[in-house]
Amino acid sequence: MKSIYKAKGTCSTQIEVEVCDGVVKNVCFRGGCSGNLQGICRLVEGMSVEEVKHRLSGIRCGNKQTSCPDQLCKALDAMVSE
């Protein structure tokens, strides 16, 4: 299943994520701090959705209430609720 999530409160404008059988297959952040986000993409690819949410949910970026990794968790939650 592929999904495009409109990120809120981060430097990324949207997150494209692909999940198959509960495992993250591909993640792409559009906009934002490219180098850091590429590392996060490589880190989570092959991880279970639940593990990604456990590790990255609630992470903040500076003074913001959220971050790109936290928004990835919200994107994964939105995929489950579709």
TIRO-2110 file (N, C-alpha, C; in Angstrom, 1 decimal):
// TIRO-2110
0.8, -1.2, 0.0, N, 1, A
0.0, 0.0, 0.0, CA, 1, A
0.9, 1.2, 0.0, C, 1, A
0.6, 2.2, -0.9, N, 2, A
1.3, 3.4, -0.9, CA, 2, A
0.4, 4.6, -0.5, C, 2, A
1.0, 5.6, 0.1, N, 3, A
0.3, 6.7, 0.6, CA, 3, A
1.1, 8.0, 0.5, C, 3, A
0.4, 9.1, 0.3, N, 4, A
1.1, 10.4, 0.4, CA, 4, A
0.4, 11.2, 1.5, C, 4, A
1.2, 11.6, 2.4, N, 5, A
0.7, 12.3, 3.6, CA, 5, A
1.2, 13.7, 3.6, C, 5, A
0.3, 14.7, 3.8, N, 6, A
0.7, 16.1, 3.9, CA, 6, A
1.2, 16.4, 5.3, C, 6, A
2.5, 16.6, 5.4, N, 7, A
3.1, 16.9, 6.7, CA, 7, A
2.7, 18.2, 7.2, C, 7, A
2.6, 18.3, 8.5, N, 8, A
2.2, 19.6, 9.2, CA, 8, A
3.2, 20.0, 10.3, C, 8, A
3.7, 21.2, 10.3, N, 9, A
4.6, 21.7, 11.3, CA, 9, A
6.0, 21.3, 11.2, C, 9, A
6.4, 20.9, 10.0, N, 10, A
7.8, 20.4, 9.7, CA, 10, A
8.3, 21.1, 8.5, C, 10, A
9.6, 20.9, 8.2, N, 11, A
10.2, 21.4, 7.0, CA, 11, A
9.8, 20.6, 5.7, C, 11, A
9.3, 19.4, 5.9, N, 12, A
8.9, 18.6, 4.8, CA, 12, A
7.4, 18.9, 4.5, C, 12, A
7.1, 19.0, 3.2, N, 13, A
5.7, 19.3, 2.8, CA, 13, A
4.9, 18.1, 2.7, C, 13, A
5.5, 16.9, 2.3, N, 14, A
4.7, 15.7, 2.3, CA, 14, A
5.7, 14.5, 2.4, C, 14, A
5.0, 13.4, 2.8, N, 15, A
5.8, 12.2, 3.0, CA, 15, A
5.1, 11.1, 2.2, C, 15, A
5.9, 10.5, 1.4, N, 16, A
5.4, 9.3, 0.6, CA, 16, A
5.9, 8.1, 1.2, C, 16, A
5.0, 7.1, 1.5, N, 17, A
5.4, 5.9, 2.2, CA, 17, A
4.7, 4.7, 1.6, C, 17, A
5.5, 3.6, 1.5, N, 18, A
5.0, 2.4, 1.0, CA, 18, A
5.2, 1.3, 2.1, C, 18, A
4.1, 0.6, 2.4, N, 19, A
4.1, -0.5, 3.4, CA, 19, A
3.5, -1.7, 2.7, C, 19, A
4.2, -2.9, 3.0, N, 20, A
3.7, -4.2, 2.5, CA, 20, A
3.8, -5.2, 3.7, C, 20, A
2.7, -5.8, 4.0, N, 21, A
2.6, -6.8, 5.1, CA, 21, A
3.2, -6.3, 6.4, C, 21, A
2.9, -5.0, 6.7, N, 22, A
3.3, -4.4, 8.0, CA, 22, A
4.7, -4.0, 8.1, C, 22, A
5.4, -4.0, 6.9, N, 23, A
6.8, -3.6, 6.9, CA, 23, A
7.0, -2.4, 6.0, C, 23, A
7.8, -1.4, 6.4, N, 24, A
8.0, -0.2, 5.6, CA, 24, A
9.0, -0.6, 4.5, C, 24, A
8.5, -0.4, 3.3, N, 25, A
9.3, -0.7, 2.1, CA, 25, A
10.1, 0.5, 1.5, C, 25, A
9.4, 1.7, 1.6, N, 26, A
10.0, 2.8, 1.0, CA, 26, A
9.4, 4.1, 1.7, C, 26, A
10.3, 5.1, 1.9, N, 27, A
9.9, 6.4, 2.4, CA, 27, A
10.6, 7.5, 1.7, C, 27, A
9.9, 8.5, 1.4, N, 28, A
10.4, 9.7, 0.7, CA, 28, A
9.8, 10.9, 1.3, C, 28, A
10.7, 11.8, 1.8, N, 29, A
10.3, 13.1, 2.4, CA, 29, A
10.5, 14.1, 1.3, C, 29, A
9.4, 14.9, 1.0, N, 30, A
9.5, 16.0, 0.0, CA, 30, A
9.8, 17.3, 0.7, C, 30, A
10.9, 18.0, 0.4, N, 31, A
11.2, 19.2, 1.1, CA, 31, A
12.0, 18.9, 2.3, C, 31, A
12.5, 19.9, 3.0, N, 32, A
13.2, 19.6, 4.3, CA, 32, A
14.6, 19.4, 4.2, C, 32, A
15.2, 19.0, 5.3, N, 33, A
16.7, 18.9, 5.5, CA, 33, A
17.1, 17.5, 4.9, C, 33, A
17.3, 17.5, 3.6, N, 34, A
17.5, 16.3, 2.8, CA, 34, A
18.5, 15.3, 3.4, C, 34, A
19.7, 15.7, 3.8, N, 35, A
20.6, 14.7, 4.3, CA, 35, A
20.2, 13.9, 5.5, C, 35, A
19.6, 14.6, 6.5, N, 36, A
19.1, 13.9, 7.7, CA, 36, A
17.9, 13.0, 7.3, C, 36, A
17.0, 13.5, 6.4, N, 37, A
15.9, 12.7, 6.1, CA, 37, A
16.2, 11.5, 5.3, C, 37, A
17.2, 11.6, 4.4, N, 38, A
17.7, 10.4, 3.7, CA, 38, A
18.2, 9.3, 4.6, C, 38, A
18.9, 9.7, 5.7, N, 39, A
19.3, 8.7, 6.7, CA, 39, A
18.2, 8.1, 7.4, C, 39, A
17.1, 8.8, 7.7, N, 40, A
15.9, 8.3, 8.3, CA, 40, A
15.3, 7.3, 7.4, C, 40, A
15.2, 7.7, 6.1, N, 41, A
14.5, 6.8, 5.1, CA, 41, A
15.3, 5.4, 5.1, C, 41, A
16.6, 5.5, 5.0, N, 42, A
17.4, 4.2, 5.0, CA, 42, A
17.2, 3.4, 6.3, C, 42, A
17.1, 4.1, 7.4, N, 43, A
17.0, 3.5, 8.7, CA, 43, A
15.7, 2.7, 8.8, C, 43, A
14.6, 3.3, 8.4, N, 44, A
13.3, 2.6, 8.6, CA, 44, A
12.9, 1.6, 7.6, C, 44, A
13.5, 1.7, 6.4, N, 45, A
13.2, 0.7, 5.4, CA, 45, A
13.5, -0.7, 5.8, C, 45, A
12.5, -1.6, 5.8, N, 46, A
12.7, -2.9, 6.3, CA, 46, A
12.2, -3.1, 7.7, C, 46, A
11.9, -2.0, 8.4, N, 47, A
11.4, -2.1, 9.8, CA, 47, A
9.9, -2.3, 9.8, C, 47, A
9.4, -3.0, 10.8, N, 48, A
8.0, -3.1, 10.9, CA, 48, A
7.4, -1.7, 11.3, C, 48, A
6.1, -1.5, 10.9, N, 49, A
5.4, -0.3, 11.1, CA, 49, A
5.4, 0.0, 12.6, C, 49, A
5.1, -1.0, 13.4, N, 50, A
5.0, -0.8, 14.9, CA, 50, A
6.4, -0.4, 15.5, C, 50, A
7.5, -1.0, 15.0, N, 51, A
8.8, -0.6, 15.5, CA, 51, A
9.1, 0.8, 15.1, C, 51, A
8.8, 1.2, 13.9, N, 52, A
9.0, 2.6, 13.5, CA, 52, A
8.3, 3.6, 14.4, C, 52, A
7.0, 3.3, 14.6, N, 53, A
6.2, 4.1, 15.5, CA, 53, A
6.7, 4.1, 16.9, C, 53, A
7.2, 3.0, 17.4, N, 54, A
7.7, 2.9, 18.8, CA, 54, A
9.0, 3.8, 18.9, C, 54, A
9.8, 3.8, 17.9, N, 55, A
11.1, 4.5, 18.0, CA, 55, A
11.0, 6.0, 17.7, C, 55, A
10.1, 6.4, 16.8, N, 56, A
10.1, 7.7, 16.2, CA, 56, A
8.9, 8.6, 16.7, C, 56, A
7.9, 8.0, 17.2, N, 57, A
6.7, 8.8, 17.6, CA, 57, A
7.0, 9.8, 18.7, C, 57, A
6.5, 11.0, 18.5, N, 58, A
6.7, 12.0, 19.6, CA, 58, A
8.0, 12.8, 19.5, C, 58, A
8.9, 12.5, 18.6, N, 59, A
10.1, 13.2, 18.5, CA, 59, A
9.8, 14.7, 18.0, C, 59, A
10.5, 15.6, 18.7, N, 60, A
10.3, 17.0, 18.4, CA, 60, A
11.6, 17.5, 17.7, C, 60, A
11.4, 18.6, 16.9, N, 61, A
12.5, 19.3, 16.2, CA, 61, A
12.6, 20.7, 16.7, C, 61, A
13.6, 20.9, 17.5, N, 62, A
13.8, 22.3, 18.0, CA, 62, A
12.7, 22.7, 18.9, C, 62, A
12.1, 23.9, 18.7, N, 63, A
11.0, 24.4, 19.5, CA, 63, A
9.6, 23.9, 18.9, C, 63, A
9.6, 23.2, 17.8, N, 64, A
8.4, 22.7, 17.2, CA, 64, A
7.8, 21.6, 18.0, C, 64, A
6.5, 21.4, 17.9, N, 65, A
5.8, 20.4, 18.6, CA, 65, A
5.9, 19.0, 17.9, C, 65, A
6.5, 19.0, 16.7, N, 66, A
6.6, 17.8, 16.0, CA, 66, A
7.9, 17.8, 15.2, C, 66, A
8.1, 16.8, 14.4, N, 67, A
9.3, 16.6, 13.5, CA, 67, A
8.9, 15.8, 12.3, C, 67, A
9.8, 15.7, 11.4, N, 68, A
9.6, 14.8, 10.2, CA, 68, A
9.4, 13.4, 10.6, C, 68, A
10.3, 12.8, 11.5, N, 69, A
10.1, 11.4, 12.0, CA, 69, A
8.7, 11.2, 12.7, C, 69, A
8.3, 12.2, 13.5, N, 70, A
7.0, 12.1, 14.2, CA, 70, A
5.9, 12.1, 13.1, C, 70, A
6.0, 13.0, 12.1, N, 71, A
5.0, 13.0, 11.1, CA, 71, A
5.0, 11.8, 10.3, C, 71, A
6.1, 11.1, 10.1, N, 72, A
6.1, 9.8, 9.5, CA, 72, A
5.2, 8.8, 10.3, C, 72, A
5.3, 8.8, 11.6, N, 73, A
4.4, 8.0, 12.4, CA, 73, A
3.0, 8.3, 12.2, C, 73, A
2.7, 9.6, 12.1, N, 74, A
1.3, 10.0, 11.8, CA, 74, A
0.8, 9.5, 10.4, C, 74, A
1.7, 9.5, 9.5, N, 75, A
1.4, 9.0, 8.1, CA, 75, A
1.1, 7.5, 8.2, C, 75, A
1.9, 6.8, 9.0, N, 76, A
1.7, 5.3, 9.1, CA, 76, A
0.3, 5.1, 9.8, C, 76, A
0.0, 5.9, 10.8, N, 77, A
-1.3, 5.8, 11.5, CA, 77, A
-2.4, 6.0, 10.5, C, 77, A
-2.3, 7.0, 9.7, N, 78, A
-3.3, 7.4, 8.7, CA, 78, A
-3.5, 6.2, 7.7, C, 78, A
-2.4, 5.6, 7.3, N, 79, A
-2.6, 4.4, 6.4, CA, 79, A
-3.4, 3.3, 7.0, C, 79, A
-3.2, 3.1, 8.3, N, 80, A
-3.9, 2.0, 9.0, CA, 80, A
-5.4, 2.3, 9.1, C, 80, A
-5.7, 3.6, 9.3, N, 81, A
-7.1, 4.0, 9.4, CA, 81, A
-7.9, 4.1, 8.1, C, 81, A
-7.2, 4.0, 7.0, N, 82, A
-7.9, 4.1, 5.6, CA, 82, A
-8.7, 2.9, 5.3, C, 82, A
END
